[in-house]
């Protein structure tokens, strides 16, 4: 059978002489590397496509907004985006999409859709957006291969690509349907870094170096237009450049590359409405410009003939920079980082902002979380730093700077472990290759250099077992990546972390779309705003954009008020329906609580209320009383036995009434009429009855 297949293959290649000659000319090592990289890309795609088991849908909340923007620009043209004001969210003021969002991600998917339809592929914008994260993950694995290859050779590149393909931290935000800004953000970080480092390579010609630096600037501009965390990328490159100056690695090439990178990227940034010219006056941008000025100072001083002239020039230069900084700060021309970014620098600041603190992914990371997401890379990466210092270069200095800064920010906010993933993958791969190198030499019967002080007297069998064992230890924890990939999209499981199709939210949104007029205003907690606006096609009061904290606070106060007080707030916003999400029904079957019954404390805190003052133990007795009057109601019994001590708001608050009336039929509200109840009793939609 094998010989027949070989003969058939030979006949095919013999019939195509040109193809046969090409394959004969390609070195076997390059062909093997290409095949391995293709297999790694296939693994990355396969793992991220696993959510398809529960349906082909967008995941989480923000992706629905990005899809909505992509669909809008396809229907109305790209130029329509900057002038788009929607009244479908943040009612009644609405939202200026151009000035409150980044165009990079939705524009990318829209362009991909137009390209596919242009070559005859029948698809939809929605389908493209669902698959887009998987495509970007595949491209990012290819980019990190070249990044690792430049640092430590093809083996480091392949291992880095494989580690990233299976990294739970990266899979979590690039799986099927997770159409969010990290898709292009991580890709951008690596591509910008790759091009910038290549522009600094002394072996390349000046024209090639300049071309690479301009490419780095163009892609950094793309990241500016796509991702709020682009400020980290910009600051990382500036810090790295400053480190090169401190390490006495300044060169004219460094000045030209950094200047081209900065100028090109800033030119794109000021064209993004959300950034504009104000972006140039932000603290991070001023720091980037400051590094450029330091490079200019180094260049000028290199042409001064005497030490005294250099000292005078440096002194005057630093005084000028310091004075300018003081004057600009005095007139509030230099702006401090935004609150969200300051809270990353100083995690303790989040405690004074309950809206930021309420988001689970904004919590500080723990060492157990690091190990769960990275496995043995947590221990290999520090060893990789050691080997990087052994062969000190611009590339090794960059990856060390990358890892240390990313480690700090990811420790501050667990969501940012995705930024740490590429650095750990590259350094872990470098460590693994260097540690195994002598044992690979033994297995392949290569001789050691006589300059080595350490003579390893071990056999080929032991070396082979050690290599296999280390690979097993390195990749076994990363099998969790497959486990994290095998997770349904958020909408498929109704925002409950279970591997099951739970259609309650889809049912509720479909009911809104089909049964309520298009101008209906629906109030809910801000988590579900994008779903209501995009999938339910109704008007929402707030969404995950969190652009109006005052309005979110009002919603929190409404849910924590009694009916009379709540009606006053709802009437101000012309609200027709109120939606609540509670997992009480599933909790009766042994599950944990995930709905508004555990989010209410944040509603109170964001609304400026004392959550402890709202606790009311009488609710437990009311449920017990209701059960004693109807002993056939097993749901009440299960609830009372499992959650009798659960702290929920007092029985007169709107949230408690709407949840318990929907779940148990008790505490009937006076001004809210139950209009929809999902099949599993998770989502309830009430019509507001104004007096």
N, C-alpha and C positions, 0 to 999 in steps of 0.2 A: 504493500500500500504506500509506504514511504517513497519507494523508488518510482512508483507511478506518478506520485505527486511531484517529485523532483523533475521527472522527465517532462511533465505537463508544464511546469513553471519555466523550464529551460526553453521549451518551444515558444512560449508566450514572449519571453525576452528576446529570443532569436528573431522573432517576427518584427520586433521593434528595435532595430539596431541602435538608434540614437539613445533610447532609454537604457539599453543594455550597456552602452559605453559610459553613460552617466553613472550608473550604479558601480561599474568597475573602477571608475576614477575616484569615487568617494571612499576615503579611508574607512576601514572596518570599525575603528574606534569611534569615529564621528557617527557612523550609522548606528552603532550600539547605543551611544549617548542619546541620539535622537529617538530611538525606539524606547529607551528607558524614560525619557522625558514625556513621550506620548502616553506611556502607561501611567505615569504619575498624574498627568492631566486627566486621563480617563478615570482614575481613582477619585480625584477631586470632584469631577462632574457627577460620578455615580453616587458618592456619599451625599452630596448636596441635593440630589434629585429624589432622595428617599421620602420626603414629605408628600410626594405625588401619590403615595399609598392612600392618603386621606383626601385627595382631590387636588386639582390644579388651581390654586388660589393664592392671592396675596396674603402675606402674614403681617402680624402686629398691627399698628395703627398708622404710623407715619407713611408707610408705603402707599396707602390709599390716597393720601394727599399728593404724593409725587406722581402717582399714576394719573390723577385727575388733571394735574398740570400738563403732563405729557399728552394726554388726550385732547386737552384744550388747544395746545399749540399746533397739533396735527390738524385739528378742525378749523382753526382760525389764523394760522400762520405764526411763525416765531416772533415776529415783531409785535404781535398782540399781547404778548406776555407782560411787557413792561407797563402797559396801560390797563391791565386787567384789575378791576375792582369787583369783588364778589360780595353779594349780600346773603350768601347761603351759609356763611359761618360768622360767628361773633356778632350776631344780630343784637341791636339794630344798626351798629356802626359799620359792620362789614369788615372786609380785609383787603388791603392793597397787596396783591400777590407779588408784584414786581419788587416792592421795597421791603417785603417781609420774608422772602424765600430765595433760595439759590437756584439758578437755572441749569447748572451743569448736568445733574443727574437726569431730570426729565427731558432735557434737550437731547442728551445722548441716546436715550431710549427712543425718542421720537425720530431722530435721524436714522437709527437702526431700523425702525419700522418702515420708514420711507425707502430705505435702501432695499430691504427685503421685498417690499411690494413692488419696487421698481424693477427687480429682476424676476418678478413673476411668482414670488412666494405668497400664498394666500394665508394671511394671519390677521391678528387684531393688535391694537396698541396694548390691550390688557395682557394678551398672551406674551408679547415681547417683554413687558414689565415683569411678569412672573418669572420668566427664564433669565432675565438680565443678570441677576446676582450670580447665577451659576456660570454664565459666560465670563463675567469679570473675575471670578475666583480662578477660573482656568487660565486666563491671561496673566493674573498676578503670580500664579505658580511658575509660569514661564519667565516672568521678569525676575523673580527671586532666584531662579536658577542662574541667570546671567550675573546677578548681583553677587551671589555666593561664589560663582566661578571666578569673577574678577578678584575676589578676596582670597580664596584658597584653592582654586582649581575646580575642574568639572565634578569631582566627587563631592566637594562641599556644596556645590550648586545643586546637584541631584538630591542630596540628603535634605538640604534646606527646602527644596520644592516638595519633597515627600512629607517632611514634618509639617509644612504649612497646609498641605492638602488634607492632613488628618488632624489639624489643630482644632480642638473643640472651641477655643476662644474665637477662632476665625470662622469656623463653620457656623457658629451660632448666628452670625450676622451676614452670611453669604449663601444661606441655603435657599432652596426654591421658594420664591414668593417674598423674600425679605428684601424688597426693593427700597433700600435706604442709602444714605450718603456714604456709608462706610464701603459700599461696593466700589466706588471710584476713589475713595479716600486712601485706602491702603495701597491700591494700585498706583495712585499718584505719588505717595511717599516713596515707594521703591523706585519708580521710574525716574522721578526727579533726582533722587540720590544717586542712582546709577549714572545718569547723564552728567551730573555735576562732578562726580568723582572721576569720570572719564575725561572731563574737560581739564582736570588738574594733572592728568598723566603726562609726565615730561617726555615720554616716548612718542607722543602724538604731535603732529604738526600744528602750527598756530591756527591755521584756518579750520582744521578739524576740531581743535580745542574750542574755538569760538563757536563753531556750529553746535557742539555738544552743550555748551553753556546756554546758548539761545534756546535749544530744545528743552533744557532743564527749566528755563524761565517760562516757556510756553506751557509746559505741563504743570508748573507751579501755579501759573495763572488759571489753568483749568481747575486745579484743586481749590484755589480761591473762589472760583465761581460755583463750587459744588459742595463745600464742606466747611462748617464753622470751625472745625479743628485744624483748618489750614494754618491757623496762627501758630500751632505747634510745629508744623513742618517748617514754616518760615523761621521760627525762632531756633529750631534745631540746626538748620543750615548756618545761621548767623553764629550760634555758639560754637559750632564745629570750626568755622572759619577763624573765629577768635582763638580757639585752642591751637590751631595751626600757627598763628602769630606768636602765641606764648611759647610754643614748642620750637620756635625759631625756624619755621618752615615757610616763611613768607617768600613769595616770588612775584614777579610782574604778571605771570600767568594767573596766579591766584587773584590778583586785583582785577584783571580783565574779565575773568570768568565770573567772579562774584558781582561785579558791576553789571555785566550783561544779564546775569540771572535776576538781579534785583530790579533793574530797569524794565526788563521785559515783563516780569510777573506783576509789578506794580502798575504798569500801563494797562494790563488786563483787569486788575483788581478795581481800579477807579472807574472802570466801565460797568461794573456790577452794581446795580442800584442799591442793593442792601449794604454795600461797602462804601462806594463813592469816594470822594476826596477826604472824607472824615477818616477813612481807614489809614491814610498816610500819617495822620496825627495821633493814632493810637500808640500806646506805650510800646507795644511789641514792634511796630513799624519804625518808631524812632530808634529803638535799639538796633534794628537791622541797618538803618542809615548810619548809626553811630559806628558800627563795625566797618562799614564802607569808608567812613572818614578816617578811621584808624589805619586802614589799608593805604589810603592816600597819604597819610602822614608817614607811613613806613617807606613809601615810594619816594617821596620828596627827600626824606632824610638820607636815603641811600645815595642821593646825588650830591649831598653836601660834603664838602671836602674835609672839614675839621670837626672835632668832637664838640668844641664850644658852640659852633653854629648849630649843630644837631640839638644840643641841650637847650639852647635859646628857642629854637623853632618848636621843639616838643613842648616846652613850658608854655609858650604863647598859644600854641595850638590847643592844648588841654584847657587853658584858661578860657579861650574863646568858646570851646564846646561846653564847658561848665557854665559859663555865663549865659549862653544861649538857652541851655536847658532850664536854668532858673527863671529867665524871662518868660520863656514859653509856658512854663508851669504856672507862673504868677498870673498870666493872662488866660489861663485855662485852655491853652491851645493844644497842649499834650493831654490826651484823655487816658485815664486809667483803664485797665482791661475791664470788659463787661463783667457783671456780677457772676454770671455762670462760669466764666473762666477764672475769676478770682477765687471762686469756691473750689476749683480744682487745685490751684496753687496752695490754698489754705483750707483744708477740709473742715476745720472747725467753724468756718464762716457759714457753712450750710445749716448749722443748727439755728441760725437766726432767720433763715428763710425756709419756712415749712413747705412751700410749694416745691422747691428744689429737693429738700430732704425727703419728701414723700415718695419720690420716684425710686423704686427698688434698685435700679441699675446705677443710681448715684451714690450708693453706699460704698464705704471703703472696702477694699478687698482683704481677704484673709489668706494666710499661708496655705490653708487647706484648699481654698479656691484656686490658688496658683498651681498647686500640685495636681488638682483635678483637671485643670485645663492644659497643663504643660507636661506633667509627668516628670521623667528623668531630665528633661531640658532645664528644669529649675536648678539642678546640680551640675549639668554639663556646661551651661552658659558661663558661669563664673570661671570654669576651667578654660573655656573658650577665650575669655578675656586674657588669661595668662598667656595662651599661645599667640593671641593677637599682639601682645606686648613683646613677645619674642621676635616677631617680624614687624617691627614698628614701621608704619607707613601712613599715608593720608587715609587709605581705606580702613586700616585697622583702628586708627583714631576715631574715624567716623562711626564705625559700628559700636565701639565702646561708648562713645557719647550718646549714640542712639539708644543703646540698652539702658544706660543709667538714668537718662531722663525719662524714658518710657516706663521704667520700673517705678519711678517716683509717682508719676501721674496715674498709672494703673493701680498702684497701691492706694492712692487717694480716692479713685473712683473706679469701681469694678468694671464699668462699661468700657473703660479704656484699656483693658487687657488685650483688646484686639490690636491696639497700637504696639503693645509689647511683643505680640506673637512673631512678627517678622524678625525682630532683633534676636529673640531667643532661638528661633529656628536656625538662623545663620551661625550664631556663636556656638550653639549646641552641635551643629554639623561640623564646624571647624574643630571643636574639641574631640568629637568622636573620630574624625579622620586622623587627627594627630595621635591620639591615644592608640588607635589600632594600627597605625602605620608600621611599627616594628614587627608586630605579629603577622601582618599581611606579608611583610618581607620574608618572614620565616616560612610561612605557608607556601609562598611562591618561590622559595629557595633563592632569594636575593641576598646579597651580602651587605653587612652593615658598614658604614663608614668607620675607618679606624680612629677618627677624631672623637667618636662617641666615648664618653667616660664610662658609660654603663654597658656592660656586656651581658646580654640576656641569654642565658643558657636554658632554653626551653625548647621542647620538641614541636614538630608540625601539628601533631594531634592536639596537644594542649592549646596551641595558638588558635587552631580552628575552632575548638570548643569555646575559647574565650571570646572570639569574634562573634560567634553565633549567640553566646550568652548576652554580650553587651547589646547587640542589636535587638534581642528579645526584650531585654529590660528597657531599652530606649523606646521601642515601638508598642509594647504591650499597653502602657497607660494611654497611648494615643488611640487605642481602639475605642476609647470613650468618645472619640470624634464620630465614629460610626453611630454610637448610641445617641449622641446629641443630634446627629443628622436625621436619625430615625424618629422624628418628632412631627406631629401634625402642625399645620399652620395655626396661628392663634384663632382665626375665625372658625376653622374647622372643629376645634375643640372648645369653642365658646369661651376663650380666654381662661381656660382651666388647664393646668399642666398635666393632662392625662393623655395617653395614647389611645384616643377613642374619638369617633365622630359624634360630636355633641352639637346638634344643629339649632340650638335655641336662639343664638344671636342671629344666625342666618334667617331663621323663621321670622323673628321680630322685625328685622330690617326689610325683608320681603313684604311683610304685612304693611309696614309703613309706606313702602313704595307703591303698593297696589291699592291701599284703602284710604290713605290720607291725601288731601289736596297738596299740591306742590308748594304752596306758600305756608304750610303748617310749620309752626315754631315748636321744636321739641327740646325740652330741658332735660339734661342728664349730667352726671358727673363728667368732668372734662376728658377723662380717659376715652370715652366713646364718641367724641364729637366727630372725628373723621369718618367713622363708620356711618353715623347718622346722615352726614352731609353727602358722602360719595356713594355709599351702597344703599342707604335708605332714601336718598334724594330728597331729604327734608332739611329745613333750616335749623342749625344748632346755635346754642348760645356760646359755647366754648369748645376748644379742641386741643390737641396735643401741641399746637403751636405756642400755647401759653403766652400770647402776646399782650394779654390784658389781665393782669393779676387781680385787679379790682373786681372785674366781672366774675372771675373764678371764685373770689371770696364771697361775692353776693350769692352765688349758687350754693356754696357751702353753708352760708347762713340760712338760705331758704330750706335746705334739707334738715337743718338742726332747729328750725323754728316750729311753732305750732301752726295749725292750718290757717288761722286768721292772719298771722304775721307773714306766712309764706305767700298767701294770696296777694298781698300788697307788692311783694317783690316780683312775683310772676306777672302781675298785671302791668308793671312797668316795662316788662320785656315782651308783652303780647304773647305769652306762652300759651299754647293750646293743649299740649300733652307733656307729661313727665314720665321718664323712663327710669326704672331702677333695675339693678342686676344683683341678685342674691343667690348664693349657693347653698342656702339652707336645705333645699330639697335633696341635693346630693350628699350633704353632710349627714343627713339622717341615715344614709346608706353606708356610712363609715368613712367618707372623704373629709378632707380638711376644708376649712372655710377660705374662700378666695374673693368673695363679692363685696358689695357695699357694706355688708354687716361688719367687715373688718377695716374698711376704708373710712369709716365715719369719723374716726379720730382726726384724720387729716382734713376732712371737711370742716371740722370744728376749728382746728388750729389755723388753717388757711383763712377761715372766716373770722378769725380774731376772737374765738370763743374759748372758754375753759372746758376742755373735754371731760375732765373729772367731774365737773359740776353737772354734766348732762347724764352721767350714769344713774340708772334707776333700777334697784333690785326688785321693785314691785312688778317688773315685767315678768320675772320668773314666776311669781305667784299668779299673775294673770294667765300665763300659759298653763300652769298647773290647774287653775280653776276651770279653764276652758276644757282641759282634758278630762277633769272629773265629771263635767257635765256631759261629755261625749266620749265615753271610755272606748268606743269603737274606733276612734281616730288614732291609728297607730303612729301616724306622722308626729302628732303632738307628744305622744309617749316617748318616741325615740329622741325627739328634740329635748324634752325635759330631762331625760336620763343622761344625755351626753353633754348638753350645753346649758344646764340649769344655772351655771355660774358665769356664763359669758357676759361680759360687760357690753351692752348695747344702749343707745340713747333712750331717754325716758319715753314712756308710751304715748305722750302727746306730740312728739316730734313727727314731722311729715315722713322722714325716712323710715322710722320704725313702723309707722302705720302702713305705709305702702308695701314694705317688705313682708310684715307678718300677716297682713290681710291677704296678700297674694299667695303666701305659702300655706297659711292655716285657715284663712277665712275669718280671723278674729280682728279686733280693733278696726272696725269699718270706718273709713274716712268720711267726712261730711261733704267735702268739696272736691273729691277726686273719685271718678267713676272708672272702675277697671274695664278697659276696652280690649286688652289683649294679654293672654297668658301663654308662654311658650310651652311646648309639649313636656319638657322635663321640669317645668316650674322654676326656671332660672331668670327669665326676663319678663317684666311686667310693664305694660304701657297703660297709663291712666290719663283719662281726659279731665282737664281742669274745668270745674263747674263754678263759675264766678257768681257770687251772690247778687 
